[in-house]
């Protein structure tokens, strides 16, 4: 099993990123979907985002996709993630699927609303190999950078 050790170095590239707002369905909060990807032309912004995405991993954390009948393609997040890896240029389209899935499953009253970031990263180190990664982050608390 590979060990995920992301390294903040100049090799890591934040290729693209989508930003959506996912409210709590049970509180009748909205789902606000982006129409465009976030502009990543500002190098300072990219550095701050990469630091946010990668610096907080102290060790490997494994999340396995599953589905009750064993058919992984029926798992909505797995299907959207796989589609992004197959065609990274379609990140926005498939991030919409991720946001809609999260919203439809955010009906518990204790689930907080927040921004959903879906980021495609290139050249992230996993073991001794550089690979592409998909980061799915939900920000529920506002903290200044």
N, C-alpha and C positions, 0 to 999 in steps of 0.2 A: 504494500500500500504506500503510495507516495506521501511524502511529508510536505505540507504546504508551508513554505517559509518565504513569504513575500519579502522582497528586498527593495528598499527605496533607493534606486540608483537611476542614473541617466538612461539606462536601457529600457526602463518601463515607459510605455506610451499609453496615455489616455486617449484612445482612438475616437470614441464617441460616447455620448451620455444623453439620456432622456430624463426629464424631471416631471413628475406628476404629483398631484395632491390627492391623497386617499383619505376621505372622511370615514366616520363610523356610520354605517348604514342604519343601525338601530337608533341613533340620535338624529337621523335624517340630515346628516352632514353630506356635502356634495363629493362627487368624484370629478376632479378637474383634470382633463387629459391634455397634454401638450400637443401642439400641431407641428412643432419643429424640434429638432435636437438642440441641446444647449450649445451655444457658440463656445468653442474652445480655443479661440485665437489668442487669448491673453495667457502668456506663459506663467505669470504669477498665480493666476486662478488655477491653472493645471497643476502647478506644484502643490498648492494648498489642498486641492482635491485628492491628488495622489497620496499625499501625506495622511489625509483623513482616511482614505480607503485602506492603506497598507500598514500604517504605523501601529495599529491597535491589535494586531495579531501576535500574541505571545507564543503560541504553539499551534499545532494542527487542531482544527475543528472540522469534524466530518458531518455533513448533512447528506443523508441518502434519500434519493427520490424513491417513492414506492407507490404502489397502487394495490388495492385489495385483491385483485385477481392476477397480479403479477405482470400486467401489461403496462410497462412504463410509459409508453406513448399516450396512455390515457391520463397520466398525471399532467395537469395543465402547465405547471411551472417547468417540468422536464421538457415538454413538447415545445414551449416557447423558447426555452434556453437552447435546445438543440437546433431550432430553426435559426436562432441568432448565430450560432457557431457555423451553421451551414452557409449563411449569407449575412455577414456582419453589417452590410449596408442596409439591412432591413431591421436594425435595432429598434427604431421608433415604432414600427408596426407591431413587432412582437412584445415590446415593452408595454404597449397598450393592453395586450392580452394579459400580461402579468398584473398590471394595475387593476383591470376589471376583475380578475380572479381574486386578488387581495380584497378589493372592495366587497365583492359578493360574499366573502367569508369573514368580513369584519362586522358581524352582527352582535357580538357579545358587548354588553354595556361598558366593560372595563377596557376595551381596546381603544387606544388613543388614535386620533387622527394625526396625519403628518405627511411630509414630503417623501415620495418614493423616488429613489435614484436608481437607474439601471445603467451601468457603465461597462463598456467593452475595453479591456486592458490587454495590451500586447507586451510580450517579453517579460512576463512575471516568472520568477524562478520557482520551480517545483522540483524538489530534490536538486539535481545538478543540471536540469534542463530548463530552457526558457520556453514558455508556452503562452497561449492566449487564455484569458480568464474573463468571466462574467461576474460582475459584482452587483448584487441586489441589496440595497440598503433602504431602510425606512427610518426617517428622522422624526422622532416624536417630541423632542425637546429642542427649543431654539437655544443655540450656544454660539456666541460670536467666535469667528476664526481669528 
